[in-house]
Amino acid sequence: MGELSLDRSLSPGRYVRKTALAGFCAVAFASMPFSALAQDEATPASPTGAMPAAMADADTEGKTFFYPDLHGGTLSPEGALEEDAAVARRMGRTETMMQPWFDWKQQLRQDTGLTIGGSYGILAQRYSSSPAGQTSAIGHKFTFNLGYEVFNKGRPDALVFEMAIEDRRALNSDEPPLFAGFGAGSILPTAATWGSIDLGITQAYIRQSLFNNRFQYSVGRIFAPNFVNSFPLFDDNRQFFNQTFSTGPSIQSPLRGFGMVAAWFPTEGGLYLQSGMYGANSKDTGNTVSDFFNKSEHFYHLDVGWSGLARTGVPIQARGPMDTNNFHITGWYRNAQDNGTPQSEGLAFNANWMAKDNIMVFVRGGWSDGWAIKRNFTTGMGWRPANAPADLFGFGVGWAEPDNAALRTQYTTEVFYRFHVTPHFAITPDLQLIVDPALSPGEDLLVVPGIRARLAF
């Protein structure tokens, strides 16, 4: 997805703020007490399994405590593999002929430390109007994920190499849904990651969790939004379609490229710090290592947050990608680039919590200076039916104020229901109502019905 360029100069005040944030990120990495953390003993990994929500409040006396895995979101290769396996385990519907394949993959992982899997999805949308003239769009997405435990196989502190191979493109339409949504007048994508990527490697990195997950890091070719202001319902392969409810729209985060990120739990409670540095020059499948080390064009972020799953005894593999009680603040800064993209900076926040055993509520927002979206705010909920816990109902409302004063503030409402036909195949009808679409001043309402089908294998 192309990034908007804004003509902003570098003022002394903004230079000071930029220098302070970059320095704070560096200090956060450098000051992590490795010697003290090394006194904790690593324990063998538990078998992969879904932990019931009620277990989060169980008595933990005498147990080894694991901290939440902040680097295992579903847009990462390993996170996607864990979530797809979890769906198979918690589904109450009839199994399909694919179960032997999943059983074989599980045995392969136990025997060799190699995890493989993937998915194929199709997403279609219609637009009630479109200044660009395209009133419908269909896109496809193929993903193959693998993870290999290089060292410490079968242990929570295993050094894991992860890779994602992807292909995304339009099907029988001029533009895929990502770009067609812009053409219809929305200033935010109506299908956030359903664009165009030629077949290639989009992620390839190493990650490791040390000292019972108390320190976690990832280094390599990574998808930055997986770590920046993320929350459990941000994956548009499984949940909300619109970027209003996925990645923070007021954050000028890079996409795919070389970067590094680390998280640290400094206390025995839920407090954590997470800091990252990524190359600002994104390439879907190309090499950005040289740009990272030879250009002063980076994106930095620092998260200070609290996770309700710290010290619950939930092991890494059982936790999955859902940090269902999380509160954090994100500060970020992005360098100016030689291509004319000006510097930008901002703050964002997230609060998501379980209102009931199967209902999660979220409130999110952000502010930026120098980016296309000046302010945004969203709220909503996700509900898993008790008799079909792999299904998911989602509802959200939000608004986004453009930095360009000539554009209107845009309001978005989205509702969807993900229905698992089988343990590994889901269909998700979706409806978006966009009031005052910012890029279509002649329209008061843009209606975007859509449907997504996804097969995990």
JODA-V421843 format. One record per residue. D_CENTER is the distance of its C-alpha to the mean C-alpha in Angstrom with 2 decimals. Layout:
# JODA-V421843
D_CENTER
D_CENTER
This chain:
# JODA-V421843
15.80
18.57
18.27
20.99
23.71
25.43
28.86
28.76
31.07
30.47
32.34
33.53
31.65
28.29
29.26
29.92
26.60
24.80
26.93
26.38
22.57
22.70
25.38
23.57
20.61
23.30
25.16
22.18
21.93
25.70
26.67
24.84
27.85
27.71
31.31
30.93
27.80
29.64
32.05
29.62
30.19
27.57
28.16
27.75
24.64
25.04
24.77
21.56
21.76
20.18
21.27
22.69
21.43
25.01
24.94
22.91
26.21
28.48
31.06
29.69
33.04
33.84
30.42
28.26
25.24
21.74
19.07
15.53
13.35
10.70
9.66
9.23
5.82
6.58
5.32
7.79
11.38
12.61
9.94
10.56
14.21
14.39
13.00
15.41
18.18
17.67
18.11
21.33
22.56
22.19
23.46
27.01
27.89
30.05
28.83
29.03
30.52
27.16
27.43
29.68
27.11
24.48
27.27
28.19
24.69
24.69
28.14
27.16
24.48
27.10
29.77
28.11
24.71
23.23
20.39
20.01
18.62
16.96
16.67
18.28
17.39
19.30
18.44
21.35
21.88
25.08
25.77
28.80
29.64
28.61
30.35
29.36
31.16
28.44
28.18
26.13
23.52
22.38
19.78
19.09
16.39
17.50
15.43
17.19
15.63
17.82
18.00
21.30
22.61
24.74
26.36
26.94
26.32
25.79
25.13
22.22
22.73
22.53
21.52
19.18
18.76
15.84
15.83
14.40
16.93
16.14
18.31
17.57
20.41
22.43
24.78
28.13
26.96
27.33
23.73
20.48
18.80
16.55
19.81
22.03
20.23
21.10
24.56
24.96
24.66
21.21
20.00
16.34
15.14
16.11
13.87
10.99
10.67
14.07
16.12
18.42
17.95
21.05
20.96
19.93
17.85
14.44
13.32
16.02
16.02
17.47
16.11
18.27
18.56
22.03
24.43
23.01
19.41
20.81
19.74
16.69
16.05
14.46
16.48
16.67
15.04
11.30
8.33
8.25
5.32
3.55
6.52
7.72
8.24
5.15
6.91
7.90
8.26
5.38
5.70
8.81
10.33
11.20
10.99
11.59
12.57
13.07
10.91
12.90
10.89
7.27
6.56
9.81
12.49
14.94
13.11
14.36
11.66
12.65
10.85
12.30
15.02
16.61
15.39
15.57
13.98
15.68
15.65
18.94
20.41
23.81
25.40
25.84
24.11
20.53
20.45
18.03
17.54
14.71
15.55
14.49
16.37
15.34
17.66
17.67
18.96
16.29
17.61
16.06
18.33
20.76
21.56
20.60
22.08
25.27
23.70
21.81
25.12
27.61
26.20
25.54
22.52
19.45
16.54
16.65
14.86
16.07
14.60
17.25
16.40
17.75
16.53
18.86
18.47
20.16
23.60
23.32
24.28
21.23
20.90
17.81
18.07
18.88
16.11
13.31
9.64
10.90
11.97
14.00
15.95
14.22
15.62
14.79
15.90
14.42
16.99
16.40
18.85
19.10
22.39
24.54
24.77
27.89
26.91
27.53
24.08
24.97
23.42
21.10
19.94
18.71
17.57
14.90
14.80
13.11
15.17
14.41
17.17
19.08
22.03
23.45
22.81
20.94
19.81
16.86
17.21
14.91
16.08
14.15
15.61
16.35
19.17
19.65
22.74
22.96
19.99
20.31
18.91
21.04
19.92
17.72
17.65
16.13
17.04
17.02
16.88
16.03
19.03
19.71
23.41
25.46
27.26
24.24
21.32
19.17
19.49
17.37
18.61
16.53
18.10
17.07
19.04
18.31
19.98
19.39
22.30
22.72
24.16
26.94
29.55
30.89
27.84
27.47
24.91
22.84
22.22
19.93
20.21
18.29
19.25
18.36
19.51
18.10
21.26
21.54
24.77
24.77
22.70
20.87
21.13
19.58
20.51
18.76
20.99
19.50
21.32
20.46
23.18
22.87
25.75
27.14
24.86
24.99
25.79
28.43
30.99
33.40
31.22
30.70
28.40
26.08
25.55
22.85
23.20
21.07
20.56
18.14
19.42
17.58
19.48
18.12
20.60
